[in-house]
């Protein structure tokens, strides 16, 4: 089973890695993955890492017991929250135009979670037009990116010379600069666009806070570029004969001479698009596919969840009938067992009704028929 599995890096985690890793291990570039891939295990890690920290001085047996209980509790909580989780995921994908402002919608805009099929479709169309490409060209561009990423990773193994350390430092500064730039450009923009009409006073306050935040991070950006200038001068003065002169424009694009071999250099000169432009094209194309898959996956998981609840309820009802037990039994153990089973059946009835109400809001599928078998 593991021989067919592929490793992935969560999207935000991958931004701290070199560009070949972002191409080869991007979870949104895997078919049938959906938009939420990588998010759940990041949530699990963030939660269970706290348990790992507070249990490190326990005995081995006690620590194992507590971590096992924590994992079971996490799974139970996830199952209980499944109607809300699936509804929100589907809502994210279909981008309904008629919606009301709720605290959850505020969270959506703060979390930049309002991405959907329509958004990615518009962005891809705009990129194709600006780069003078067709959607039929994207599979070939994807193959080219993966081939270059594999070649780059293979050539970087076992490099521990001083020049290699300087290269890694320069690449790290570029990734840091890129993340800070993205944060500055996107700070509170989505919220302003969607809530200006409803909360004008809130928007004024957000604009002021945003200005303070952006000013702070522009200072960080200036420091990063200053470090990059010093590092470039060192590399150009000592290793100009190896890679030629590296300009600040090369640094800002993030494509360095050592990333491309001689064949790639000649190809890159004749190519219209740079590596970063190709990456943005393919990434948007892949995100559009994952957004379309997310709708199908959510509906499938909704059906499976309803069937799971209905199966559990039917099993308990059969046990009550087969064992012929009731709450009026003189045997206290049997009577208590019957009470617990009936309480669980009642809880499942409520959970099924809650799930049906939430699922029907965002899907036209008939989930009620799944509970009538």
Buried (B, 14 or more C-beta within 10 A) or exposed (E): EEEEEEEBBBBEBBBEBBBBBBBBBBBBBBEEBBBBBBBEEEEBEEBBEEBEEEBEEEEEEEBEEBBEEBBEEBEEEEBEEBBEBBBBBBBBBBBEEEEEEEEEBBEBBEEEBBBBBBBBBEBBEEBBEEBEBEEEBBEEBBEBBBEBBEBBBEEBEEEEEEBEEBBEBBBBBBBBBBBBBEBBEEBBEBBBEBBEEEBEEBBEEBEEEBEEBBEEBEEBBEEBBEBBEEBBEEBBEEBEEEBEEBEEEBBBBBBBEBBBEEEBEEEBEEEEBBBBBBBBBBBBBBBBBBBBBBBEBBBEBBBEBBBEBBEBBBEBBEBBEEEEBEEEBEEEEBBEBBBEBBEEBEEBEEBBEEBBEBBBEBBEBEBEEBBEE
